[in-house]
Amino acid sequence: MKIQVSVVVLLLGLLSCEAQQTPPAEKKPIASLRTGAERMEAYIPAIKGKNIALLVNQTSIVGNVHLVDTLLSSGIKIKRIFAPEHGFRGSADAGEHIEDGKDAKTGLKVISLYGDKKKPSNEDLKDVEVLVFDIQDVGARFYTFISSLHYLMEACAEKNIDLMVLDRPNPNGWYVDGPLLERKFQSFVGVDAIPVVHGLTVGEYAQMVNGEGWLKDGMRCKLTVISCDNYSHKMRYSLPVKPSPNLPNDLAVYLYPSLCYFEGTDVSVGRGTNYPFQLFGSPNFAVRNFSFVPKSMEGAKNPPHMNKVCFGVDLHRSGYSAPGIQLNHLLYAFKNFSDTSKFFLHNNFFDKLWGTDKVRKMIVEGKSEEYIKLSWQSELQLYKKLRKKYLLYPDFE
């Protein structure tokens, strides 16, 4: 019995030490890093003379020019554009139904993969020889761009179409954390059995999906990854373009894996303010030292608790340094909510974000952050071993 207690104490101590570490940073000149899209010499010859389609958004840039414009100026034949959540130009609300349309600048047809369908149809892929994916991810399982990539891979496998992924750095790629997705909680905010913070670039993720046979019926697509030059998982990468309307800066991106679960509760994460994912609160919060009022704005047309005074916690001045999901925000909010029976929404979204119902149950039971994080360590260690098979870049450990 004493031995078992000692082991638990040791593990908790290791978790505590890990939470206090600062993320490793490689001091390389930012000019030396090139994204996959910027390595045009590596992929233009392979798509020259072929009919291509692209799954892209506002982050798909080569220097300061959009990839679509870059390819057209290089004589590449683009048949159509596919658009993910938030749309081709990236201004739509989270979860907003995206319609098909036409790009005003190029006249190209834009087909939404975040509306009536999540996967291209046979008609959408008519005459397409190569599909190109180039979207900036932020490294969290519930950020739906990798879900779109999964279904794009599936469509390519079914139609025997080549898929080319132009890789980009992962701004949260310097650690791995969270429980692995349980299959019964599979949804568009969690397709594959990976942890919340997966520590992969989109190219590495695509290789894992292919290599592990996670596509429907164990299919594999014809995949090519154009890797980044001079990227390492030890690096901090500051995004040149905000990846979605409510992740406007580095701090929001770093806090996102710790705060997104509030989307499944009565607590606002600051949508409709100048600091989304950098504060949290609710009209039903008992502690009233800080307040904000969500307003309708671009990217948050109808935010939670719109025009209501929300009391809570301001994080936008505190900075962020420790790797790992910070559960203290969630536990503090639950403890200080006026009626905890109304804290979680009844749509099961909280459990879908976590990929399990175990975290919610432990919060209700009053378990500590250390206890909850300890619950997923064994499966996380197995995932870390799997992850190393598919890494394209030097790792953080």
DRENLO-407424 format. One record per residue (C-alpha): residue in three letters; x, y, z. Coordinates in pm, whole numbers, padded with zeros to 5 digits, m for minus. Layout:
N
<atom aa="ALA" east="X" north="Y" up="Z"/>
...
//
This chain:
397
<atom aa="MET" east="00000" north="00000" up="00000"/>
<atom aa="LYS" east="00284" north="00241" up="00087"/>
<atom aa="ILE" east="00450" north="00161" up="m00243"/>
<atom aa="GLN" east="00132" north="00245" up="m00437"/>
<atom aa="VAL" east="00091" north="00577" up="m00256"/>
<atom aa="SER" east="00455" north="00664" up="m00322"/>
<atom aa="VAL" east="00412" north="00598" up="m00694"/>
<atom aa="VAL" east="00107" north="00823" up="m00710"/>
<atom aa="VAL" east="00290" north="01100" up="m00524"/>
<atom aa="LEU" east="00585" north="01065" up="m00760"/>
<atom aa="LEU" east="00362" north="01087" up="m01067"/>
<atom aa="LEU" east="00185" north="01393" up="m00930"/>
<atom aa="GLY" east="00520" north="01551" up="m00864"/>
<atom aa="LEU" east="00629" north="01485" up="m01220"/>
<atom aa="LEU" east="00308" north="01640" up="m01349"/>
<atom aa="SER" east="00365" north="01944" up="m01131"/>
<atom aa="CYS" east="00721" north="01985" up="m01258"/>
<atom aa="GLU" east="00605" north="01948" up="m01617"/>
<atom aa="ALA" east="00342" north="02218" up="m01573"/>
<atom aa="GLN" east="00605" north="02462" up="m01446"/>
<atom aa="GLN" east="00845" north="02415" up="m01735"/>
<atom aa="THR" east="00879" north="02690" up="m01989"/>
<atom aa="PRO" east="00846" north="02575" up="m02350"/>
<atom aa="PRO" east="01177" north="02507" up="m02521"/>
<atom aa="ALA" east="01265" north="02767" up="m02780"/>
<atom aa="GLU" east="01507" north="02726" up="m03066"/>
<atom aa="LYS" east="01674" north="03055" up="m03150"/>
<atom aa="LYS" east="01670" north="03032" up="m03527"/>
<atom aa="PRO" east="01621" north="03338" up="m03747"/>
<atom aa="ILE" east="01259" north="03338" up="m03863"/>
<atom aa="ALA" east="01383" north="03404" up="m04218"/>
<atom aa="SER" east="01536" north="03055" up="m04226"/>
<atom aa="LEU" east="01198" north="02888" up="m04181"/>
<atom aa="ARG" east="01003" north="02816" up="m04500"/>
<atom aa="THR" east="00656" north="02666" up="m04505"/>
<atom aa="GLY" east="00563" north="02396" up="m04752"/>
<atom aa="ALA" east="00376" north="02649" up="m04966"/>
<atom aa="GLU" east="00688" north="02866" up="m04989"/>
<atom aa="ARG" east="00895" north="02575" up="m05122"/>
<atom aa="MET" east="00751" north="02614" up="m05471"/>
<atom aa="GLU" east="01046" north="02437" up="m05631"/>
<atom aa="ALA" east="00939" north="02121" up="m05445"/>
<atom aa="TYR" east="00583" north="02100" up="m05576"/>
<atom aa="ILE" east="00520" north="02320" up="m05882"/>
<atom aa="PRO" east="00684" north="02065" up="m06119"/>
<atom aa="ALA" east="00456" north="01791" up="m05981"/>
<atom aa="ILE" east="00131" north="01982" up="m06049"/>
<atom aa="LYS" east="00230" north="02166" up="m06367"/>
<atom aa="GLY" east="m00005" north="02072" up="m06652"/>
<atom aa="LYS" east="m00252" north="01895" up="m06419"/>
<atom aa="ASN" east="m00601" north="01991" up="m06311"/>
<atom aa="ILE" east="m00595" north="02071" up="m05942"/>
<atom aa="ALA" east="m00836" north="02169" up="m05667"/>
<atom aa="LEU" east="m00743" north="02322" up="m05334"/>
<atom aa="LEU" east="m00873" north="02318" up="m04978"/>
<atom aa="VAL" east="m00749" north="02656" up="m04857"/>
<atom aa="ASN" east="m00842" north="02966" up="m04656"/>
<atom aa="GLN" east="m00697" north="03307" up="m04568"/>
<atom aa="THR" east="m00388" north="03147" up="m04409"/>
<atom aa="SER" east="m00281" north="02987" up="m04738"/>
<atom aa="ILE" east="m00016" north="03241" up="m04831"/>
<atom aa="VAL" east="00318" north="03242" up="m05008"/>
<atom aa="GLY" east="00495" north="03543" up="m04866"/>
<atom aa="ASN" east="00218" north="03802" up="m04872"/>
<atom aa="VAL" east="00031" north="03652" up="m05167"/>
<atom aa="HIS" east="m00249" north="03396" up="m05149"/>
<atom aa="LEU" east="m00158" north="03049" up="m05275"/>
<atom aa="VAL" east="m00442" north="03059" up="m05530"/>
<atom aa="ASP" east="m00306" north="03377" up="m05688"/>
<atom aa="THR" east="00050" north="03242" up="m05672"/>
<atom aa="LEU" east="m00045" north="02922" up="m05854"/>
<atom aa="LEU" east="m00252" north="03101" up="m06119"/>
<atom aa="SER" east="00039" north="03334" up="m06192"/>
<atom aa="SER" east="00259" north="03025" up="m06232"/>
<atom aa="GLY" east="00027" north="02881" up="m06497"/>
<atom aa="ILE" east="m00131" north="02613" up="m06277"/>
<atom aa="LYS" east="m00480" north="02501" up="m06385"/>
<atom aa="ILE" east="m00715" north="02536" up="m06085"/>
<atom aa="LYS" east="m01053" north="02370" up="m06134"/>
<atom aa="ARG" east="m01214" north="02475" up="m05806"/>
<atom aa="ILE" east="m01159" north="02578" up="m05444"/>
<atom aa="PHE" east="m01289" north="02399" up="m05135"/>
<atom aa="ALA" east="m01355" north="02604" up="m04821"/>
<atom aa="PRO" east="m01341" north="02484" up="m04455"/>
<atom aa="GLU" east="m01508" north="02623" up="m04141"/>
<atom aa="HIS" east="m01505" north="03007" up="m04142"/>
<atom aa="GLY" east="m01502" north="03006" up="m04524"/>
<atom aa="PHE" east="m01247" north="03072" up="m04797"/>
<atom aa="ARG" east="m01168" north="03421" up="m04667"/>
<atom aa="GLY" east="m01193" north="03315" up="m04302"/>
<atom aa="SER" east="m01446" north="03571" up="m04173"/>
<atom aa="ALA" east="m01746" north="03353" up="m04085"/>
<atom aa="ASP" east="m01847" north="03270" up="m03727"/>
<atom aa="ALA" east="m01749" north="02941" up="m03565"/>
<atom aa="GLY" east="m02011" north="02685" up="m03659"/>
<atom aa="GLU" east="m02174" north="02916" up="m03916"/>
<atom aa="HIS" east="m02322" north="02739" up="m04219"/>
<atom aa="ILE" east="m02098" north="02814" up="m04517"/>
<atom aa="GLU" east="m02256" north="02833" up="m04862"/>
<atom aa="ASP" east="m02103" north="02753" up="m05200"/>
<atom aa="GLY" east="m02011" north="03055" up="m05408"/>
<atom aa="LYS" east="m01759" north="03218" up="m05640"/>
<atom aa="ASP" east="m01436" north="03394" up="m05557"/>
<atom aa="ALA" east="m01480" north="03756" up="m05662"/>
<atom aa="LYS" east="m01112" north="03803" up="m05744"/>
<atom aa="THR" east="m01047" north="03496" up="m05959"/>
<atom aa="GLY" east="m01397" north="03386" up="m06062"/>
<atom aa="LEU" east="m01321" north="03034" up="m05940"/>
<atom aa="LYS" east="m01603" north="02825" up="m05796"/>
<atom aa="VAL" east="m01583" north="02785" up="m05417"/>
<atom aa="ILE" east="m01742" north="02472" up="m05266"/>
<atom aa="SER" east="m01807" north="02464" up="m04894"/>
<atom aa="LEU" east="m01699" north="02165" up="m04687"/>
<atom aa="TYR" east="m01857" north="02317" up="m04377"/>
<atom aa="GLY" east="m02227" north="02326" up="m04452"/>
<atom aa="ASP" east="m02439" north="02054" up="m04605"/>
<atom aa="LYS" east="m02137" north="01827" up="m04656"/>
<atom aa="LYS" east="m01799" north="01764" up="m04499"/>
<atom aa="LYS" east="m01650" north="01573" up="m04793"/>
<atom aa="PRO" east="m01627" north="01653" up="m05167"/>
<atom aa="SER" east="m01881" north="01475" up="m05385"/>
<atom aa="ASN" east="m01799" north="01282" up="m05702"/>
<atom aa="GLU" east="m01921" north="01581" up="m05904"/>
<atom aa="ASP" east="m01696" north="01815" up="m05705"/>
<atom aa="LEU" east="m01394" north="01604" up="m05798"/>
<atom aa="LYS" east="m01476" north="01568" up="m06167"/>
<atom aa="ASP" east="m01161" north="01614" up="m06380"/>
<atom aa="VAL" east="m00946" north="01680" up="m06071"/>
<atom aa="GLU" east="m00605" north="01509" up="m06081"/>
<atom aa="VAL" east="m00444" north="01653" up="m05767"/>
<atom aa="LEU" east="m00598" north="01795" up="m05450"/>
<atom aa="VAL" east="m00385" north="02041" up="m05254"/>
<atom aa="PHE" east="m00438" north="02111" up="m04882"/>
<atom aa="ASP" east="m00278" north="02422" up="m04736"/>
<atom aa="ILE" east="m00434" north="02555" up="m04414"/>
<atom aa="GLN" east="m00272" north="02677" up="m04092"/>
<atom aa="ASP" east="m00369" north="02456" up="m03797"/>
<atom aa="VAL" east="m00325" north="02541" up="m03427"/>
<atom aa="GLY" east="m00261" north="02192" up="m03291"/>
<atom aa="ALA" east="m00586" north="02114" up="m03106"/>
<atom aa="ARG" east="m00801" north="01813" up="m03198"/>
<atom aa="PHE" east="m01124" north="02016" up="m03192"/>
<atom aa="TYR" east="m00995" north="02278" up="m03437"/>
<atom aa="THR" east="m01189" north="02148" up="m03736"/>
<atom aa="PHE" east="m00936" north="02199" up="m04016"/>
<atom aa="ILE" east="m00778" north="01859" up="m03946"/>
<atom aa="SER" east="m01126" north="01704" up="m03953"/>
<atom aa="SER" east="m01169" north="01854" up="m04300"/>
<atom aa="LEU" east="m00830" north="01709" up="m04395"/>
<atom aa="HIS" east="m00940" north="01362" up="m04277"/>
<atom aa="TYR" east="m01248" north="01367" up="m04500"/>
<atom aa="LEU" east="m01051" north="01512" up="m04791"/>
<atom aa="MET" east="m00811" north="01219" up="m04760"/>
<atom aa="GLU" east="m01107" north="00983" up="m04761"/>
<atom aa="ALA" east="m01244" north="01137" up="m05079"/>
<atom aa="CYS" east="m00903" north="01113" up="m05246"/>
<atom aa="ALA" east="m00871" north="00748" up="m05147"/>
<atom aa="GLU" east="m01215" north="00667" up="m05287"/>
<atom aa="LYS" east="m01147" north="00841" up="m05620"/>
<atom aa="ASN" east="m00777" north="00748" up="m05647"/>
<atom aa="ILE" east="m00678" north="01116" up="m05659"/>
<atom aa="ASP" east="m00336" north="01237" up="m05546"/>
<atom aa="LEU" east="m00337" north="01450" up="m05230"/>
<atom aa="MET" east="m00061" north="01701" up="m05166"/>
<atom aa="VAL" east="m00032" north="01859" up="m04820"/>
<atom aa="LEU" east="00170" north="02180" up="m04801"/>
<atom aa="ASP" east="00289" north="02166" up="m04443"/>
<atom aa="ARG" east="00297" north="02453" up="m04192"/>
<atom aa="PRO" east="00440" north="02480" up="m03838"/>
<atom aa="ASN" east="00218" north="02397" up="m03542"/>
<atom aa="PRO" east="00211" north="02690" up="m03294"/>
<atom aa="ASN" east="00114" north="02445" up="m03018"/>
<atom aa="GLY" east="00343" north="02173" up="m03148"/>
<atom aa="TRP" east="00590" north="02183" up="m02858"/>
<atom aa="TYR" east="00391" north="01960" up="m02621"/>
<atom aa="VAL" east="00126" north="01686" up="m02614"/>
<atom aa="ASP" east="m00158" north="01672" up="m02362"/>
<atom aa="GLY" east="m00514" north="01560" up="m02294"/>
<atom aa="PRO" east="m00714" north="01238" up="m02315"/>
<atom aa="LEU" east="m00740" north="01040" up="m02637"/>
<atom aa="LEU" east="m01073" north="01055" up="m02818"/>
<atom aa="GLU" east="m01313" north="00772" up="m02731"/>
<atom aa="ARG" east="m01493" north="00651" up="m03043"/>
<atom aa="LYS" east="m01843" north="00702" up="m02898"/>
<atom aa="PHE" east="m01766" north="01075" up="m02874"/>
<atom aa="GLN" east="m01652" north="01103" up="m03234"/>
<atom aa="SER" east="m01780" north="01417" up="m03409"/>
<atom aa="PHE" east="m01654" north="01690" up="m03640"/>
<atom aa="VAL" east="m01468" north="01841" up="m03341"/>
<atom aa="GLY" east="m01296" north="01506" up="m03291"/>
<atom aa="VAL" east="m01258" north="01251" up="m03571"/>
<atom aa="ASP" east="m00951" north="01045" up="m03481"/>
<atom aa="ALA" east="m00820" north="00883" up="m03163"/>
<atom aa="ILE" east="m00559" north="01147" up="m03083"/>
<atom aa="PRO" east="m00521" north="01360" up="m02768"/>
<atom aa="VAL" east="m00659" north="01713" up="m02745"/>
<atom aa="VAL" east="m00314" north="01864" up="m02805"/>
<atom aa="HIS" east="m00164" north="01625" up="m03058"/>
<atom aa="GLY" east="00179" north="01779" up="m03124"/>
<atom aa="LEU" east="00166" north="01722" up="m03500"/>
<atom aa="THR" east="00181" north="01941" up="m03806"/>
<atom aa="VAL" east="m00095" north="01881" up="m04060"/>
<atom aa="GLY" east="00151" north="01687" up="m04272"/>
<atom aa="GLU" east="00248" north="01461" up="m03983"/>
<atom aa="TYR" east="m00118" north="01416" up="m03892"/>
<atom aa="ALA" east="m00202" north="01313" up="m04250"/>
<atom aa="GLN" east="00080" north="01058" up="m04242"/>
<atom aa="MET" east="m00057" north="00917" up="m03916"/>
<atom aa="VAL" east="m00412" north="00890" up="m04049"/>
<atom aa="ASN" east="m00285" north="00714" up="m04359"/>
<atom aa="GLY" east="m00032" north="00495" up="m04182"/>
<atom aa="GLU" east="m00269" north="00378" up="m03910"/>
<atom aa="GLY" east="m00552" north="00302" up="m04153"/>
<atom aa="TRP" east="m00795" north="00546" up="m03989"/>
<atom aa="LEU" east="m00982" north="00629" up="m04307"/>
<atom aa="LYS" east="m01309" north="00451" up="m04380"/>
<atom aa="ASP" east="m01263" north="00078" up="m04443"/>
<atom aa="GLY" east="m00891" north="00115" up="m04374"/>
<atom aa="MET" east="m00832" north="00291" up="m04706"/>
<atom aa="ARG" east="m00514" north="00487" up="m04776"/>
<atom aa="CYS" east="m00481" north="00783" up="m05008"/>
<atom aa="LYS" east="m00190" north="00868" up="m05236"/>
<atom aa="LEU" east="m00027" north="01126" up="m05010"/>
<atom aa="THR" east="00261" north="01365" up="m05066"/>
<atom aa="VAL" east="00372" north="01603" up="m04791"/>
<atom aa="ILE" east="00577" north="01908" up="m04882"/>
<atom aa="SER" east="00756" north="01966" up="m04553"/>
<atom aa="CYS" east="00876" north="02293" up="m04401"/>
<atom aa="ASP" east="01240" north="02394" up="m04412"/>
<atom aa="ASN" east="01419" north="02457" up="m04081"/>
<atom aa="TYR" east="01122" north="02386" up="m03853"/>
<atom aa="SER" east="01150" north="02205" up="m03521"/>
<atom aa="HIS" east="00889" north="02109" up="m03262"/>
<atom aa="LYS" east="01100" north="02300" up="m03011"/>
<atom aa="MET" east="01023" north="02626" up="m03187"/>
<atom aa="ARG" east="00766" north="02890" up="m03101"/>
<atom aa="TYR" east="00593" north="02994" up="m03423"/>
<atom aa="SER" east="00404" north="03323" up="m03440"/>
<atom aa="LEU" east="00125" north="03305" up="m03698"/>
<atom aa="PRO" east="00151" north="03566" up="m03977"/>
<atom aa="VAL" east="m00227" north="03553" up="m04038"/>
<atom aa="LYS" east="m00493" north="03487" up="m03775"/>
<atom aa="PRO" east="m00620" north="03133" up="m03838"/>
<atom aa="SER" east="m00984" north="03216" up="m03752"/>
<atom aa="PRO" east="m01176" north="03526" up="m03640"/>
<atom aa="ASN" east="m01158" north="03450" up="m03268"/>
<atom aa="LEU" east="m00790" north="03354" up="m03249"/>
<atom aa="PRO" east="m00646" north="03699" up="m03321"/>
<atom aa="ASN" east="m00300" north="03666" up="m03162"/>
<atom aa="ASP" east="m00041" north="03430" up="m03013"/>
<atom aa="LEU" east="m00188" north="03441" up="m02663"/>
<atom aa="ALA" east="m00532" north="03333" up="m02784"/>
<atom aa="VAL" east="m00372" north="03047" up="m02979"/>
<atom aa="TYR" east="m00175" north="02932" up="m02672"/>
<atom aa="LEU" east="m00477" north="02954" up="m02440"/>
<atom aa="TYR" east="m00717" north="02790" up="m02688"/>
<atom aa="PRO" east="m00644" north="02427" up="m02580"/>
<atom aa="SER" east="m00723" north="02528" up="m02219"/>
<atom aa="LEU" east="m01028" north="02750" up="m02273"/>
<atom aa="CYS" east="m01223" north="02596" up="m02562"/>
<atom aa="TYR" east="m01414" north="02361" up="m02328"/>
<atom aa="PHE" east="m01608" north="02665" up="m02203"/>
<atom aa="GLU" east="m01791" north="02647" up="m02538"/>
<atom aa="GLY" east="m01975" north="02350" up="m02389"/>
<atom aa="THR" east="m02076" north="02546" up="m02077"/>
<atom aa="ASP" east="m02270" north="02857" up="m01980"/>
<atom aa="VAL" east="m01940" north="03049" up="m01970"/>
<atom aa="SER" east="m01832" north="03290" up="m02246"/>
<atom aa="VAL" east="m01472" north="03279" up="m02371"/>
<atom aa="GLY" east="m01488" north="03638" up="m02490"/>
<atom aa="ARG" east="m01641" north="03597" up="m02834"/>
<atom aa="GLY" east="m01782" north="03939" up="m02918"/>
<atom aa="THR" east="m01502" north="04124" up="m02734"/>
<atom aa="ASN" east="m01157" north="04247" up="m02834"/>
<atom aa="TYR" east="m00998" north="03958" up="m02643"/>
<atom aa="PRO" east="m01158" north="03627" up="m02750"/>
<atom aa="PHE" east="m01001" north="03322" up="m02585"/>
<atom aa="GLN" east="m00814" north="03553" up="m02349"/>
<atom aa="LEU" east="m01085" north="03592" up="m02085"/>
<atom aa="PHE" east="m01388" north="03402" up="m01959"/>
<atom aa="GLY" east="m01702" north="03477" up="m01763"/>
<atom aa="SER" east="m02079" north="03453" up="m01727"/>
<atom aa="PRO" east="m02368" north="03654" up="m01582"/>
<atom aa="ASN" east="m02395" north="03362" up="m01337"/>
<atom aa="PHE" east="m02039" north="03389" up="m01206"/>
<atom aa="ALA" east="m02028" north="03446" up="m00830"/>
<atom aa="VAL" east="m01694" north="03633" up="m00816"/>
<atom aa="ARG" east="m01739" north="03983" up="m00960"/>
<atom aa="ASN" east="m01393" north="04146" up="m00968"/>
<atom aa="PHE" east="m01384" north="04167" up="m01349"/>
<atom aa="SER" east="m01658" north="04206" up="m01610"/>
<atom aa="PHE" east="m01710" north="04235" up="m01986"/>
<atom aa="VAL" east="m02007" north="04262" up="m02224"/>
<atom aa="PRO" east="m02005" north="04053" up="m02547"/>
<atom aa="LYS" east="m02129" north="04249" up="m02851"/>
<atom aa="SER" east="m02221" north="04145" up="m03203"/>
<atom aa="MET" east="m01923" north="04187" up="m03437"/>
<atom aa="GLU" east="m01763" north="04028" up="m03741"/>
<atom aa="GLY" east="m01675" north="03668" up="m03659"/>
<atom aa="ALA" east="m01912" north="03674" up="m03359"/>
<atom aa="LYS" east="m02249" north="03790" up="m03488"/>
<atom aa="ASN" east="m02444" north="03631" up="m03203"/>
<atom aa="PRO" east="m02195" north="03551" up="m02924"/>
<atom aa="PRO" east="m02299" north="03374" up="m02602"/>
<atom aa="HIS" east="m02448" north="03618" up="m02347"/>
<atom aa="MET" east="m02462" north="03896" up="m02605"/>
<atom aa="ASN" east="m02525" north="04239" up="m02449"/>
<atom aa="LYS" east="m02516" north="04089" up="m02098"/>
<atom aa="VAL" east="m02265" north="04175" up="m01827"/>
<atom aa="CYS" east="m02039" north="03875" up="m01773"/>
<atom aa="PHE" east="m01827" north="03841" up="m01459"/>
<atom aa="GLY" east="m01513" north="03633" up="m01467"/>
<atom aa="VAL" east="m01138" north="03635" up="m01522"/>
<atom aa="ASP" east="m00915" north="03847" up="m01748"/>
<atom aa="LEU" east="m00617" north="03658" up="m01894"/>
<atom aa="HIS" east="m00508" north="03885" up="m02176"/>
<atom aa="ARG" east="m00246" north="04064" up="m01965"/>
<atom aa="SER" east="m00115" north="03759" up="m01784"/>
<atom aa="GLY" east="00081" north="03602" up="m02070"/>
<atom aa="TYR" east="00141" north="03230" up="m02114"/>
<atom aa="SER" east="00450" north="03018" up="m02064"/>
<atom aa="ALA" east="00374" north="02673" up="m01924"/>
<atom aa="PRO" east="00307" north="02390" up="m02169"/>
<atom aa="GLY" east="00006" north="02173" up="m02102"/>
<atom aa="ILE" east="m00370" north="02209" up="m02074"/>
<atom aa="GLN" east="m00444" north="02445" up="m01786"/>
<atom aa="LEU" east="m00744" north="02298" up="m01605"/>
<atom aa="ASN" east="m00734" north="02555" up="m01326"/>
<atom aa="HIS" east="m00949" north="02799" up="m01528"/>
<atom aa="LEU" east="m01223" north="02542" up="m01579"/>
<atom aa="LEU" east="m01217" north="02423" up="m01218"/>
<atom aa="TYR" east="m01221" north="02781" up="m01086"/>
<atom aa="ALA" east="m01520" north="02871" up="m01303"/>
<atom aa="PHE" east="m01715" north="02564" up="m01195"/>
<atom aa="LYS" east="m01641" north="02624" up="m00828"/>
<atom aa="ASN" east="m01754" north="02988" up="m00852"/>
<atom aa="PHE" east="m02061" north="02935" up="m01069"/>
<atom aa="SER" east="m02383" north="03035" up="m00895"/>
<atom aa="ASP" east="m02570" north="02715" up="m00990"/>
<atom aa="THR" east="m02340" north="02432" up="m01096"/>
<atom aa="SER" east="m02635" north="02225" up="m01218"/>
<atom aa="LYS" east="m02659" north="02473" up="m01506"/>
<atom aa="PHE" east="m02286" north="02503" up="m01576"/>
<atom aa="PHE" east="m02267" north="02238" up="m01854"/>
<atom aa="LEU" east="m02484" north="02277" up="m02163"/>
<atom aa="HIS" east="m02721" north="01988" up="m02229"/>
<atom aa="ASN" east="m02605" north="01933" up="m02589"/>
<atom aa="ASN" east="m02313" north="01706" up="m02488"/>
<atom aa="PHE" east="m02071" north="01948" up="m02655"/>
<atom aa="PHE" east="m01842" north="01963" up="m02352"/>
<atom aa="ASP" east="m01786" north="01586" up="m02371"/>
<atom aa="LYS" east="m01734" north="01602" up="m02749"/>
<atom aa="LEU" east="m01462" north="01864" up="m02705"/>
<atom aa="TRP" east="m01281" north="01646" up="m02452"/>
<atom aa="GLY" east="m01357" north="01328" up="m02648"/>
<atom aa="THR" east="m01476" north="01164" up="m02326"/>
<atom aa="ASP" east="m01728" north="01217" up="m02046"/>
<atom aa="LYS" east="m01473" north="01131" up="m01776"/>
<atom aa="VAL" east="m01341" north="01485" up="m01736"/>
<atom aa="ARG" east="m01688" north="01631" up="m01677"/>
<atom aa="LYS" east="m01764" north="01363" up="m01420"/>
<atom aa="MET" east="m01438" north="01425" up="m01234"/>
<atom aa="ILE" east="m01506" north="01800" up="m01227"/>
<atom aa="VAL" east="m01849" north="01739" up="m01076"/>
<atom aa="GLU" east="m01693" north="01504" up="m00821"/>
<atom aa="GLY" east="m01455" north="01781" up="m00712"/>
<atom aa="LYS" east="m01134" north="01615" up="m00828"/>
<atom aa="SER" east="m00817" north="01827" up="m00844"/>
<atom aa="GLU" east="m00632" north="01932" up="m01157"/>
<atom aa="GLU" east="m00348" north="01692" up="m01071"/>
<atom aa="TYR" east="m00590" north="01401" up="m01028"/>
<atom aa="ILE" east="m00767" north="01471" up="m01359"/>
<atom aa="LYS" east="m00444" north="01509" up="m01557"/>
<atom aa="LEU" east="m00307" north="01190" up="m01405"/>
<atom aa="SER" east="m00609" north="01001" up="m01546"/>
<atom aa="TRP" east="m00490" north="01028" up="m01907"/>
<atom aa="GLN" east="m00114" north="00986" up="m01863"/>
<atom aa="SER" east="m00091" north="00615" up="m01946"/>
<atom aa="GLU" east="m00274" north="00647" up="m02278"/>
<atom aa="LEU" east="m00083" north="00964" up="m02355"/>
<atom aa="GLN" east="00248" north="00779" up="m02321"/>
<atom aa="LEU" east="00129" north="00520" up="m02573"/>
<atom aa="TYR" east="00025" north="00795" up="m02811"/>
<atom aa="LYS" east="00366" north="00963" up="m02781"/>
<atom aa="LYS" east="00531" north="00642" up="m02902"/>
<atom aa="LEU" east="00290" north="00624" up="m03196"/>
<atom aa="ARG" east="00345" north="00991" up="m03278"/>
<atom aa="LYS" east="00722" north="00948" up="m03314"/>
<atom aa="LYS" east="00666" north="00713" up="m03611"/>
<atom aa="TYR" east="00524" north="00999" up="m03817"/>
<atom aa="LEU" east="00735" north="01300" up="m03719"/>
<atom aa="LEU" east="00898" north="01496" up="m04001"/>
<atom aa="TYR" east="01086" north="01738" up="m03776"/>
<atom aa="PRO" east="01314" north="01731" up="m03467"/>
<atom aa="ASP" east="01105" north="01672" up="m03156"/>
<atom aa="PHE" east="01075" north="01860" up="m02827"/>
<atom aa="GLU" east="01180" north="01555" up="m02626"/>
//
